[in-house]
Amino acid sequence: MQDIQNLRNEAFAQIMDASSIDDLENIRVAYLGRNGKINSLTKIIKELSEDEKKRAGLLLNETKNAIETQLAEQKNKLTSPVRSWFDASVPGIKPKTGNIHLLTRAIREISCVFENIGFTRVRYPEVEWDWFSFEALNMPVSHAARDEWETFFVDSKPHPKYGQMILTPHTSSGQVREMLRVKRPPIRMINIAKCYRRQSDASHVQMFHQFEGLVVDKDISVVNLKGTLDYFAKTYFGENRKTRLRPYHFQFTEPSFELDINCGVCEGKGCKLCKSGWLELGGAGMVHPIVLKNGGVDPKIYSGFAFGWGVERVLLMKSDLDIPDIRLLYSSDLRFLKQF
């Protein structure tokens, strides 16, 4: 039985190596001819027991048929006409390519806007310490954002200095890290990263993206802040978009503001989408002196402004988009994704 199997493998190897019809004929005679190897094995089968004769005979017939089939296939290959020309001017079949995701495109565009006015793109940890996310930003222990219903806490041993480990709820933790890294202003930072909060509805997701801007230098004022925000709004959204600052309160800025942008549909006149003609874009303000101190910067010499907004929120406020649910951005529905 092993001899028959070896014979089959040997024949197949020679047939595959054959380069002419004459080679194939020689192989056929060597294996299937009157004095070929198949007939030689047939003579040996007579010496086996009845049960062995039956099994060996079946295997030998299968081997003979397989060799004949292989010879015929190889003969067809050798006799088939070979195309001897190739027209390089004939258009090829263009492979399908994917699209850049909406959020990736938005992050690239936002980065480009700020880099054009001297900001440097940085990146800081998504798994952060409590001190950088809260304590260093002037948030007391009793602050609502530090509640377990708002923040994802990591089940690990607390750091002796920086406290408990968390999934960063905002990119603002990068403010102090950037000041400690640079050590001495000027600073013009744009930090774009993932953030995590325990919220999920049509306008919130548990993992989202934020971009954080920070400028620290001598004689920085609200005028510099407003000018930077106006530049971003007109560059990213369009020349007809305007912004306004509303007084607000954030622990890490003083004074603090909410930034509004006029509606891209009605251009500030008022409609069903915006009602008043304005849409909330995000928070901003002058960096709190305590935050500057925690970053190793002297607030008597330097001042600065900061702003932090959701990339998804900014994207959905573009005039040419009509996406009713932020969760669609993270869906795998190709009917939605192929539109972009």
N, C-alpha and C positions, 0 to 999 in steps of 0.2 A: 504494500500500500504506500509506503514511504517512497519507494522507487518510482512509482507512477506519478506521485505528486512532484518529485524532483524533476522527472522528465517533462512534465507540463511547464514548470517554471523555467526550465532550461530552453524549451522551445519558444516560449513567449519572449524571452530576452533576445534570442537570435532574430526573431521576426521583427521586433521593434528596431533592431540595429540594421536591418536589411536596407540597402540603398538602391536596389535595382530589382527588376522582375526576375532576372537570372538568379539573384541571391535567394529570392523567395522559392523558386523552383527547386534549387538545391536543398533548401530546408525541407520542402515538402517531401522530396524523395528520401531524405535522411530519416524522417520521422514516420511518414505515412506510406512509403514505398513497400514493394514486396519484401525486400530485405531490410526494411526500416526498423527503427527502435520499438515502434508499437507492436509490430509482429513478433519481435524478439521476446517482448514481455508476455505476449499471448501464449507462446510455447511454454513459458515457465508456469503459467496459471494452471496447466494440466496437473502439475505435481502437488497442488494444494488440496485441502479437504473440501467437501461439498459446500460448506458454509462460507469458507474463505474464497472459493471459486466465484460464488455469486456476488459477493461484495467487491472483489477485485475486478470482476468482469464489468459491473456497472460503472465503477470508477474509470476503468480503461476506456469504455465507450464515451463517457463524458469528456475525458481528456482528448480523445480523437476528434470529437465534434468541436471542442473549444479551439483546438489547433487549426482546424479547417476554417472556422469562423474568423480567427485572428489573421490567418493568411489572406482571406478574401478582403478584409478591411484594410490591411496594409497595402494590398495590390491596388485597391481603389484610390488610396492616398497617393501612391506613386504614379498612377496613370491620370489623375485629375489635372485639368489645365491650371497652370499657375499664372495669376495676374502679374504681368511684367511691367505695369505702369502705375503711377500714382499722381493724381492731379492735386497739387498743393493749393490751387485756387478754389477748390470746392469747399463751401462753408461746412465747418464741423458741427456736431451736435453740442450745443452749449449746455453744460451741466447746471442743474438747479443749485442756486445759492440761497443761503438764509439772509434775513434782514437784521440789521443792528437793532437791538431792542430799544423801545422808546426811552427807558430810563438811562441806558448806556449813552444814548444820543444826548439826552438832557444833561447828564453829568459832564460830557465832553464840551458841550456848548457853554455851560456855566463856568467851567474851568477856563475856557478860552476868553470869556468876557473879562474875568478878573485878572487873568495873567497879562492881558493887554494894558492894564493900568498899574502894573507893578506888583501884583500879589503873587505869592509863591504857594504852590499846591503842596500840602503836607498830609500825613496820614497818621493817626494815633490809634491805640488799642480799642477793639470792640469789647473785650473783656477788661473791665477797668476796676480800680479801687474806689471805694466810697469817698475817700478824701478828695480825689481829683474831680469827681462828678458832683459832689455836694458841699463838703466842708470848705474846700478851697474857694468855692464860688459863693461863699457867704450864706449858705443855707443851713439854718439851725437844725438840730436833731428832730425837732417837732414839725419840721416842714412836711406838707402833705406829699410832696414828690418822693420823699424817702420812705413812704409807706409801702408795705409789701403788696398792696393792691395796685400800685402804680409802677413799681420797678421789679425787674427779675433779679433775684439774689441767687448767687452761686453757692451751692452747699460745699464750702471749703473752709479751711482754717483762716481766720482773719489775720491781716497783716498787723504787726505790733504798732506801726505808725499810721498806715493808711486805711485801716479798718477792714470792713467786709468786702469781698469780691462781688461785683455785679456785672450785668450786661449793660453797657453804657446807654442811658436813656436819652442822651443828647450829645452833640459834638462839642458842646461848651467845655467839656473836660479838657479838650485840646488847648484851650486858652492858656491855662496855667502851665501845662506841659511845654507849650511853645515858648513862653516867657522864660521858663527855667532852662530850656535848651539854648535859646539865643543869648540869654544873660543880660545883654545890653541892647536896648532899642536902637534904631527903628525896627519895627515888625510890621509886615504886611502879609498876613496869612489867610489862605483859603483852605479849609479842611472839609473834605467830603467823605462821609463814611456811613455805615449802617448804624441804626439805633434801634432800641428795643423798649417797648412799653406794653403794658397789659390792656390794650384797647383793640377792638375789632368791630368795625361797622362800615357803612358806605363811604365814610371819609377818613377812616383810620385803619391801620393794619399793625400787627404786633411787631413786625420788622419793617422798617422803612429807612429812607435815606435823608440825611440832612447835609446842608452845607453851611459852614461856620466861617464868618469873616472876622478878622481881628486886625486892628491897626493901632499901634502904640508908638508915639513919638512926642516930641515937644510941641506944645501949642495946638494940639488936636482938639477940635470943637464939634458941636452939633452941625455946623455948616459943612464940615468935611464929610460927616456921616450922611447928611441929606444929599449932597452932591454925588457921593458914591452910589447911593441907592437910586437916585434919578438916572444916573448913567446906566446902571444895570437894567432898570425897567425899560428904558428906551432901546437899549441894544438887544435885549433878549425878547421883549414882547412887541416892540414896534414904536416908532416915533410918536404915535398918537396916545401913548399911555402915560399917565401921570401918577405920582405918588403923594401921599400925605402922611404926616406923623400925628398919632394920637397919644396923649399922655397915658402911661400905664405903670405897672409896677412889676419889676423882676428883681430878685435878690442880688443878682450879680451885676446890675447896671444902675446908674444914678446920674442924671435922670433916665427913665426908661420910656420906651415908646412901642406902640403897635404900628406897623406899617400897613397902610391900605393902598390899593391900586385901583384906578378907575376900571370899570367893567369893560371887557373887550367887545361885548355885544352891543351895548347901548352907548359906550364911551362916556359914562358918567351921568346920563340923563335919567336912569332908573328903568328897570325892566323886571320881568318875573324872576330872572336869575339872581339879580343883585338887590332889587327893591330900591335901595337908596342911591344906586349908581357906583358904589364902592365895594370892593372885596378885600377881606383881610388876607394879607400876604404872610406876615410873620413878625417876630419880635426883634427889637434893636435897642440900642442905648449907649451911653457913655460908660466905660468900664469902671466899676466901683473901686474906690481906693483900697479897700480890703483885698480885693482880688489882685490888684497890682502888687500889693505887699506880699501876698502869698506866692506870687510869681517871681519875687525877688526884684521888683521894679519900684523905684522911689516915686510915689504919687505926687510929691512936691515938685518934681522935675518933669515928670512925664504924665501924659494923659492919653486916652485912647477911646475908640468906639468898637462895638461888636454887634453882630447880627447873626441870627441863626434861623433858617427856614427849611421846610421840608421840600426835597427835590420833587416828590410826587405832587405836592400842592402847587408848586410853581409851574410844573409841567401842565397840570390840568387847567390852569388859568390862561393858557395860550388861546388866542382868538380862534385858531383854525381847528381846535379839538372840541369834541362833545362826548366826554366820557363820564357817565353818571355815577359810576361806582369805582372807587380807587382800587378795589380788589381785582378788577379786570386786568390791571397792569401785571398781576402775578399769576394770571390764569395760563393754562396751556392750550387754550382754545385757538386753533389755527385760523378760524374765521375772523377772530379779532386781530391776531398778530400779523396776518398777511396784509392788513390794511396799511401797515407802516413799513 
